[in-house]
Structure formats: C-alpha cells, structure tokens
Amino acid sequence: MTRVLLDTNILVSVILNSHGVPARAYRKAVGPPYQALICEQTLEELRRVFNRKFPKKIPMLERFIAMILPAVEIVPMPYIVHADEVKIRDNDDRPILRAAIKTGADILVSGDKDFLNSNITNPQIMTAAEFISR
C-alpha cells in the first residue's frame, strides 16, 4: 500500500471546496491502493487556521474531521530532527516532513512551495494535480 501524507493546505482546500483538485486528490488518497496519513500537528494547524481566517466555518471543519477519522491514519509528530529538514525554509513545515519520513510516507501531497522546491526525494513531494495524474 502506498502511504500518502496530506499537508494542511491541501486539507484546507478540501474543506472549503469539495469539488476542487485537492478534494479529488484527497478522495484518491483515501482509497486503495493508498493509505492517507495526516499528522497530529496538521489537525492542530487546521483549527488555528480556521479560528483565524474562517471562524464561521469551524462547524464545517469539525464535521470534516469527524468524517475523515475512519478513513485516514493520524500519525504523531516525531520530535527527533531529521537531516533533510534543513532543506525546508519554513520551520513550521519541518515537523510535517519529519512525520512523513518517520511514518514511511511514500508521497507528501502539498501546495507549499517550500516543500515543492526542496529537492527532497523521499518522500516524493507533489502537488494535488500531480498526485491525481500519477
């Protein structure tokens, strides 16, 4: 089974637009032959983003989280730093990469340029559109 870690920006897009490319990537990631992964930190970050930017949509966020729990594996955020983290400019993104590496994710789906331009090859980092066309 191919393990796919979904970044926060992908999930925000899924919640706000159930018909967009990120939503199609999410639906692909939760079905065979894939196993969707979400880092614990991502769930916390989703709540922070919605509290700050979309406070009226918090009920939508909570329904989404309740709906996805049976379909995804929630992975812990490891605290041991990985050498590849220095390739990620934004310190807030580094734990997501660390979780992807520690849990053996094959793919990290993100729209974040820090990930996409990092030249990291394990896990393979790709956009939602790239994942869909894979």
RONU-580188 format. One record per residue: x, y, z of N, C-alpha, C, O, CB in turn. Coordinates in Angstrom, 1 decimal, decimal comma. Glycine has a CB too. Layout:
N
R     nc1     nc2     nc3    cac1    cac2    cac3     cc1     cc2     cc3     oc1     oc2     oc3    cbc1    cbc2    cbc3
R       X       Y       Z       X       Y       Z       X       Y       Z       X       Y       Z       X       Y       Z
...
This chain:
134
R     nc1     nc2     nc3    cac1    cac2    cac3     cc1     cc2     cc3     oc1     oc2     oc3    cbc1    cbc2    cbc3
R     0,8    -1,2     0,0     0,0     0,0     0,0     0,9     1,2     0,0     1,9     1,3     0,7    -1,0     0,0     1,2
R     0,6     2,2    -0,8     1,3     3,5    -0,9     0,8     4,4     0,1    -0,4     4,7     0,2     1,2     4,1    -2,3
R     1,7     4,9     1,0     1,3     5,8     2,1     1,4     7,3     1,6     2,5     7,7     1,1     2,2     5,5     3,4
R     0,4     8,0     1,8     0,3     9,4     1,3     0,0    10,4     2,4    -1,1    10,3     3,0    -0,8     9,6     0,2
R     0,9    11,2     2,8     0,7    12,2     3,8     0,2    13,5     3,2     0,7    14,0     2,2     2,0    12,5     4,6
R    -1,0    14,0     3,7    -1,6    15,2     3,1    -1,3    16,4     4,0    -1,4    16,4     5,2    -3,2    15,0     3,1
R    -0,8    17,5     3,4    -0,4    18,7     4,1    -1,6    19,5     4,4    -2,7    19,3     3,8     0,6    19,5     3,2
R    -1,4    20,4     5,3    -2,5    21,3     5,8    -3,2    22,0     4,7    -4,4    22,1     4,7    -2,0    22,2     6,9
R    -2,4    22,6     3,8    -3,0    23,5     2,8    -3,9    22,7     1,9    -4,9    23,2     1,3    -1,9    24,2     2,0
R    -3,6    21,4     1,7    -4,5    20,6     0,9    -5,8    20,4     1,6    -6,9    20,5     1,0    -3,8    19,2     0,6
R    -5,7    20,1     2,9    -7,0    19,8     3,6    -7,8    21,1     3,8    -9,1    21,0     3,7    -6,6    19,3     5,0
R    -7,2    22,2     3,9    -8,0    23,5     4,0    -8,8    23,6     2,7   -10,0    23,9     2,7    -7,1    24,7     4,2
R    -8,1    23,4     1,6    -8,8    23,5     0,2    -9,9    22,4     0,1   -10,9    22,8    -0,4    -7,8    23,3    -0,9
R    -9,7    21,2     0,6   -10,7    20,2     0,6   -12,0    20,6     1,3   -13,1    20,5     0,8   -10,2    18,9     1,1
R   -11,7    21,2     2,5   -12,9    21,6     3,3   -13,6    22,7     2,7   -14,9    22,8     2,7   -12,4    22,0     4,7
R   -12,9    23,7     2,1   -13,6    24,9     1,5   -14,2    24,6     0,1   -15,1    25,4    -0,3   -12,6    26,0     1,5
R   -13,7    23,6    -0,6   -14,2    23,4    -1,9   -14,2    21,9    -2,2   -13,1    21,3    -2,6   -13,3    24,1    -3,0
R   -15,3    21,2    -2,0   -15,3    19,7    -2,2   -15,2    19,2    -3,6   -15,2    18,0    -3,9   -16,6    19,2    -1,5
R   -15,2    20,2    -4,6   -15,1    19,8    -6,0   -13,8    20,1    -6,6   -13,6    19,9    -7,8   -16,2    20,4    -6,7
R   -12,8    20,7    -5,9   -11,6    21,2    -6,5   -10,6    20,0    -6,6   -10,8    18,9    -6,2   -11,0    22,3    -5,6
R    -9,4    20,4    -7,2    -8,3    19,4    -7,4    -7,9    18,8    -6,1    -7,7    17,6    -6,0    -7,2    20,1    -8,1
R    -7,6    19,6    -5,0    -7,2    19,0    -3,8    -8,2    18,0    -3,2    -7,9    17,0    -2,7    -7,0    20,1    -2,7
R    -9,5    18,3    -3,4   -10,6    17,3    -3,0   -10,5    16,0    -3,8   -10,7    14,9    -3,2   -12,0    17,9    -3,1
R   -10,2    16,1    -5,0   -10,0    14,9    -5,9    -8,8    14,1    -5,4    -8,8    12,9    -5,4    -9,9    15,3    -7,4
R    -7,7    14,8    -5,0    -6,5    14,2    -4,6    -6,8    13,5    -3,2    -6,3    12,4    -3,0    -5,4    15,2    -4,4
R    -7,5    14,2    -2,3    -7,9    13,6    -1,1    -8,7    12,3    -1,3    -8,4    11,2    -0,7    -8,8    14,6    -0,2
R    -9,7    12,3    -2,1   -10,5    11,1    -2,4    -9,7    10,0    -3,0    -9,9     8,8    -2,6   -11,7    11,5    -3,4
R    -8,7    10,3    -3,8    -7,8     9,3    -4,3    -6,9     8,7    -3,2    -6,7     7,5    -3,1    -6,9     9,9    -5,4
R    -6,4     9,6    -2,3    -5,5     9,1    -1,2    -6,2     8,2    -0,2    -5,5     7,4     0,4    -5,0    10,3    -0,5
R    -7,5     8,3     0,0    -8,2     7,5     1,0    -8,7     6,2     0,4    -9,3     5,4     1,2    -9,4     8,3     1,6
R    -8,4     5,9    -0,8    -8,9     4,7    -1,4    -7,7     3,8    -1,9    -6,6     4,3    -2,1    -9,8     4,9    -2,6
R    -7,9     2,5    -2,0    -6,9     1,6    -2,4    -6,3     2,0    -3,8    -7,1     2,5    -4,6    -7,4     0,2    -2,5
R    -5,1     1,9    -4,0    -4,0     1,3    -3,2    -3,3     2,2    -2,3    -2,1     2,0    -1,9    -3,0     0,6    -4,1
R    -4,0     3,3    -1,8    -3,3     4,3    -1,0    -3,8     4,2     0,5    -4,9     3,8     0,7    -3,6     5,7    -1,6
R    -3,0     4,7     1,4    -3,4     4,9     2,8    -3,1     6,4     3,1    -1,9     6,8     3,1    -2,6     3,9     3,7
R    -4,1     7,1     3,3    -3,9     8,6     3,6    -3,4     8,7     5,1    -3,9     8,1     6,0    -5,3     9,3     3,4
R    -2,5     9,6     5,2    -1,9     9,9     6,6    -2,1    11,4     6,8    -2,0    12,3     5,9    -0,4     9,6     6,6
R    -2,4    11,8     8,1    -2,5    13,2     8,5    -1,7    13,3     9,8    -2,0    12,5    10,7    -4,0    13,7     8,6
R    -0,8    14,2     9,9     0,0    14,4    11,1    -0,9    15,1    12,2    -1,8    15,9    11,9     1,2    15,3    10,8
R    -0,7    14,7    13,4    -1,4    15,4    14,5    -1,3    16,9    14,5    -2,2    17,6    14,7    -0,9    14,8    15,9
R    -0,1    17,4    14,1     0,2    18,8    14,0    -0,7    19,4    13,0    -1,2    20,6    13,1     1,6    19,1    13,7
R    -1,0    18,7    11,9    -1,9    19,2    10,9    -3,3    19,5    11,4    -3,9    20,5    11,1    -2,0    18,2     9,7
R    -3,8    18,6    12,2    -5,1    18,8    12,8    -5,1    20,1    13,7    -6,1    20,8    13,7    -5,6    17,6    13,7
R    -4,1    20,3    14,5    -4,0    21,5    15,3    -3,9    22,7    14,4    -4,5    23,7    14,7    -2,7    21,4    16,2
R    -3,1    22,6    13,3    -2,9    23,7    12,4    -4,2    24,1    11,7    -4,5    25,2    11,5    -1,8    23,5    11,4
R    -5,0    23,1    11,3    -6,3    23,3    10,7    -7,2    24,1    11,6    -7,8    25,1    11,2    -7,0    22,0    10,4
R    -7,2    23,8    12,9    -8,0    24,5    13,9    -7,5    25,9    14,0    -8,4    26,9    14,1    -8,0    23,8    15,2
R    -6,2    26,1    14,1    -5,7    27,5    14,2    -6,1    28,3    12,9    -6,5    29,5    13,1    -4,2    27,5    14,3
R    -5,9    27,7    11,7    -6,2    28,5    10,5    -7,7    28,8    10,5    -8,0    30,0    10,1    -5,9    27,6     9,3
R    -8,6    27,9    10,8   -10,0    28,2    10,7   -10,4    29,2    11,8   -11,3    30,0    11,5   -10,8    26,9    10,9
R    -9,8    29,1    13,0   -10,1    30,1    14,0    -9,7    31,5    13,6   -10,4    32,5    13,9    -9,4    29,8    15,3
R    -8,6    31,6    12,9    -8,1    32,9    12,5    -8,7    33,4    11,2    -9,1    34,6    11,1    -6,6    32,8    12,3
R    -8,9    32,6    10,2    -9,4    33,0     8,9   -10,8    32,7     8,5   -11,4    33,5     7,8    -8,5    32,4     7,8
R   -11,3    31,6     9,1   -12,7    31,2     8,7   -13,5    30,8    10,0   -14,0    29,7    10,0   -12,6    30,0     7,8
R   -13,6    31,7    10,9   -14,3    31,4    12,2   -15,7    30,9    12,0   -16,2    30,1    12,8   -14,3    32,5    13,1
R   -16,4    31,4    11,0   -17,8    31,0    10,8   -17,9    29,6    10,2   -19,0    29,0    10,1   -18,5    32,0     9,9
R   -16,8    29,1     9,7   -16,8    27,7     9,1   -16,2    26,6    10,0   -15,9    25,5     9,6   -15,9    27,8     7,8
R   -16,0    27,0    11,3   -15,5    26,0    12,2   -16,4    24,7    12,3   -15,9    23,6    12,4   -15,3    26,6    13,6
R   -17,7    24,9    12,3   -18,5    23,7    12,3   -18,3    22,8    11,1   -18,3    21,6    11,2   -20,0    24,1    12,4
R   -18,0    23,4     9,9   -17,7    22,6     8,7   -16,4    21,9     8,9   -16,3    20,7     8,5   -17,6    23,6     7,5
R   -15,4    22,5     9,6   -14,1    21,9     9,9   -14,3    20,7    10,8   -13,8    19,6    10,5   -13,1    22,9    10,5
R   -15,1    20,9    11,8   -15,3    19,8    12,8   -16,0    18,6    12,2   -15,7    17,5    12,5   -16,0    20,3    14,0
R   -17,0    18,9    11,3   -17,7    17,8    10,6   -16,7    17,0     9,7   -16,7    15,8     9,6   -18,9    18,3     9,8
R   -15,8    17,8     9,0   -14,9    17,2     8,1   -13,9    16,3     8,9   -13,7    15,1     8,6   -14,0    18,2     7,4
R   -13,4    16,8    10,1   -12,5    15,9    10,9   -13,2    14,7    11,4   -12,6    13,6    11,3   -12,0    16,8    12,1
R   -14,4    14,8    11,8   -15,2    13,6    12,3   -15,4    12,6    11,1   -15,3    11,4    11,3   -16,5    14,0    12,9
R   -15,6    13,1     9,9   -15,9    12,3     8,8   -14,6    11,5     8,3   -14,7    10,4     8,0   -16,4    13,1     7,6
R   -13,4    12,2     8,4   -12,2    11,6     7,9   -11,6    10,6     8,8   -10,8     9,8     8,4   -11,2    12,6     7,5
R   -11,9    10,7    10,1   -11,1     9,9    11,1   -11,1     8,4    10,8   -10,1     7,7    10,9   -11,7    10,1    12,5
R   -12,2     7,8    10,3   -12,2     6,4     9,9   -11,4     6,1     8,7   -10,9     5,0     8,4   -13,6     5,8     9,7
R   -11,2     7,1     7,8   -10,5     6,9     6,5    -9,0     7,2     6,5    -8,4     6,8     5,5   -11,2     7,7     5,5
R    -8,5     7,9     7,5    -7,1     8,2     7,5    -6,4     7,7     8,7    -7,0     7,4     9,7    -7,0     9,8     7,4
R    -5,1     7,6     8,6    -4,3     7,3     9,8    -3,7     8,6    10,3    -3,0     9,3     9,6    -3,1     6,3     9,4
R    -4,0     8,9    11,6    -3,4    10,0    12,2    -2,1     9,6    12,8    -2,0     8,7    13,6    -4,4    10,6    13,4
R    -1,0    10,3    12,4     0,3    10,0    12,8     0,9    11,0    13,7     0,6    12,2    13,6     1,3     9,8    11,6
R     1,6    10,6    14,7     2,2    11,5    15,7     3,3    12,3    15,1     3,9    12,0    14,1     2,8    10,8    16,9
R     3,5    13,5    15,7     4,6    14,3    15,2     5,9    13,9    16,0     6,0    14,1    17,2     4,3    15,9    15,4
R     6,9    13,4    15,3     8,1    13,0    15,9     8,9    14,2    16,4     8,8    15,3    15,8     9,0    12,1    15,0
R     9,7    14,1    17,5    10,4    15,2    18,0    11,9    15,1    17,6    12,6    16,1    17,8    10,3    15,2    19,5
R    12,3    14,0    17,1    13,7    13,9    16,7    13,9    14,5    15,3    13,2    14,1    14,4    14,2    12,4    16,7
R    14,8    15,4    15,2    15,1    16,2    14,0    15,7    15,2    12,9    16,5    14,4    13,2    16,0    17,4    14,2
R    15,2    15,4    11,7    15,8    14,6    10,5    16,7    15,6     9,7    16,4    16,7     9,6    14,6    14,0     9,6
R    17,8    15,0     9,2    18,8    15,8     8,4    18,2    16,6     7,3    18,6    17,7     7,0    19,9    14,9     8,0
R    17,2    16,0     6,6    16,6    16,7     5,4    15,8    17,9     5,8    15,4    18,7     4,9    15,7    15,7     4,7
R    15,5    18,1     7,0    14,7    19,3     7,4    15,3    20,6     7,0    14,6    21,6     6,8    14,4    19,2     8,9
R    16,6    20,6     7,0    17,3    21,9     6,6    16,9    22,4     5,2    17,2    23,5     4,9    18,8    21,8     6,8
R    16,4    21,4     4,4    16,0    21,8     3,0    14,7    22,5     3,0    14,3    23,0     1,9    15,9    20,5     2,2
R    14,0    22,6     4,1    12,7    23,3     4,2    12,9    24,6     4,9    13,3    24,7     6,1    11,6    22,4     5,0
R    12,6    25,7     4,2    12,8    27,0     4,7    12,0    27,3     6,0    12,5    27,9     6,9    12,6    28,1     3,7
R    10,7    27,0     5,9     9,8    27,4     7,0     9,8    26,3     8,1     9,5    25,2     7,9     8,3    27,4     6,4
R    10,3    26,8     9,3    10,4    25,9    10,5     9,1    25,2    10,8     9,1    24,1    11,3    10,9    26,7    11,7
R     7,9    25,9    10,5     6,6    25,3    10,9     6,3    24,1    10,0     5,5    23,2    10,4     5,5    26,3    10,7
R     7,0    24,0     8,8     6,7    22,9     7,9     7,6    21,7     8,2     7,3    20,6     7,8     6,9    23,3     6,5
R     8,7    21,9     8,9     9,6    20,8     9,2     9,0    19,6     9,9     9,4    18,5     9,6    10,8    21,4    10,0
R     8,2    19,8    10,9     7,6    18,7    11,6     6,7    17,8    10,7     6,5    16,6    10,9     6,7    19,1    12,8
R     6,1    18,4     9,6     5,3    17,7     8,7     6,2    16,8     7,9     5,9    15,6     7,7     4,5    18,6     7,7
R     7,3    17,3     7,4     8,3    16,4     6,7     8,8    15,3     7,6     8,9    14,2     7,2     9,5    17,3     6,2
R     9,1    15,7     8,9     9,6    14,7     9,9     8,6    13,6    10,1     9,0    12,4    10,1     9,9    15,4    11,2
R     7,3    13,9    10,2     6,3    12,9    10,3     6,2    12,0     9,1     6,0    10,8     9,2     4,9    13,6    10,6
R     6,3    12,6     7,9     6,2    11,9     6,6     7,4    10,9     6,6     7,2     9,7     6,2     6,3    12,8     5,4
R     8,6    11,3     7,0     9,7    10,4     6,9     9,6     9,3     8,0     9,8     8,1     7,7    11,0    11,2     7,2
R     9,3     9,7     9,2     9,2     8,8    10,3     8,2     7,7    10,1     8,4     6,5    10,5     8,9     9,5    11,6
R     7,0     8,0     9,5     5,9     7,1     9,3     6,0     6,3     8,0     5,2     5,5     7,7     4,6     7,8     9,3
R     7,1     6,6     7,2     7,3     5,8     6,0     6,4     6,3     4,9     6,0     5,4     4,0     7,1     4,4     6,2
R     6,0     7,5     4,8     5,1     8,0     3,7     5,9     7,9     2,4     7,1     8,3     2,4     4,7     9,5     4,0
R     5,2     7,4     1,4     5,9     7,4     0,1     5,7     8,7    -0,6     6,6     9,1    -1,4     5,2     6,2    -0,7
R     4,6     9,4    -0,3     4,3    10,6    -1,0     3,8    11,7     0,0     3,1    11,3     0,9     3,2    10,4    -2,1
R     4,2    12,9    -0,2     3,7    14,0     0,6     3,0    14,9    -0,4     3,6    15,5    -1,3     4,8    14,8     1,4
R     1,7    15,1    -0,3     0,9    16,0    -1,2     0,8    17,4    -0,5     0,3    17,5     0,6    -0,5    15,4    -1,5
R     1,3    18,4    -1,2     1,3    19,7    -0,7     1,2    20,8    -1,8     1,6    20,5    -2,9     2,5    20,0     0,2
R     0,7    21,9    -1,5     0,8    23,1    -2,4     1,8    24,1    -2,0     1,9    25,1    -2,6    -0,6    23,7    -2,5
R     2,5    23,8    -0,9     3,5    24,7    -0,3     4,8    24,7    -1,1     5,4    23,6    -1,3     3,8    24,2     1,2
R     5,2    25,8    -1,6     6,4    25,9    -2,4     7,6    25,5    -1,6     8,6    25,0    -2,3     6,5    27,4    -2,9
R     7,7    25,7    -0,3     8,8    25,3     0,5     9,1    23,8     0,3    10,2    23,3     0,2     8,7    25,6     1,9
R     8,0    23,0     0,3     8,1    21,6     0,1     8,4    21,3    -1,4     9,3    20,5    -1,7     6,8    20,8     0,5
R     7,7    21,9    -2,3     7,8    21,6    -3,7     9,1    21,9    -4,3     9,6    21,3    -5,2     6,7    22,3    -4,5
R     9,8    22,9    -3,7    11,1    23,4    -4,2    12,3    22,8    -3,4    13,4    23,3    -3,6    11,1    24,9    -4,3
R    12,0    21,9    -2,5    13,0    21,5    -1,6    14,0    20,5    -2,2    15,1    20,2    -1,6    12,4    20,9    -0,4
R    13,7    19,8    -3,3    14,5    18,8    -3,9    14,6    17,6    -3,0    15,6    16,8    -3,1    15,9    19,3    -4,2
R    13,7    17,4    -2,1    13,6    16,2    -1,3    13,0    15,1    -2,1    12,0    15,3    -2,8    12,8    16,4     0,1
R    13,6    13,9    -2,1    13,0    12,8    -2,9    12,4    11,7    -2,2    11,7    10,8    -2,7    14,2    12,2    -3,8
R    12,6    11,7    -0,8    12,0    10,6     0,0    11,5    11,3     1,3    12,2    11,5     2,2    13,0     9,5     0,3
R    10,1    11,5     1,3     9,1    11,0     0,4     9,1    11,9    -0,9     9,6    13,0    -0,9     7,7    11,0     1,1
R     8,4    11,3    -1,9     8,2    12,1    -3,1     7,2    13,2    -2,8     6,2    12,9    -2,2     7,7    11,2    -4,3
R     7,6    14,4    -3,1     6,7    15,6    -2,8     6,0    16,0    -4,1     6,7    16,2    -5,1     7,4    16,7    -2,2
R     4,7    16,1    -4,1     4,0    16,5    -5,3     2,7    17,3    -5,0     2,2    17,3    -3,9     3,6    15,3    -6,1
R     2,3    18,1    -6,0     1,1    18,8    -5,9    -0,1    17,9    -5,9     0,0    16,7    -6,3     1,0    19,9    -7,0
R    -1,3    18,4    -5,6    -2,5    17,6    -5,7    -2,7    17,2    -7,2    -3,1    16,0    -7,4    -3,7    18,4    -5,3
R    -2,5    18,1    -8,1    -2,7    17,7    -9,5    -1,7    16,6   -10,0    -2,1    15,7   -10,7    -2,5    19,0   -10,4
R    -0,5    16,7    -9,5     0,5    15,7    -9,9     0,1    14,3    -9,3     0,2    13,3    -9,9     1,9    16,1    -9,4
R    -0,4    14,4    -8,0    -0,9    13,1    -7,4    -2,1    12,5    -8,2    -2,1    11,3    -8,4    -1,3    13,4    -5,9
R    -3,0    13,3    -8,6    -4,2    12,8    -9,3    -3,7    12,2   -10,6    -4,2    11,1   -11,0    -5,1    14,0    -9,6
R    -2,8    12,8   -11,3    -2,4    12,3   -12,6    -1,4    11,1   -12,5    -1,0    10,5   -13,5    -1,7    13,4   -13,4
R    -0,9    10,8   -11,3     0,0     9,7   -11,1    -0,6     8,4   -11,5     0,1     7,3   -11,3     0,4     9,7    -9,6
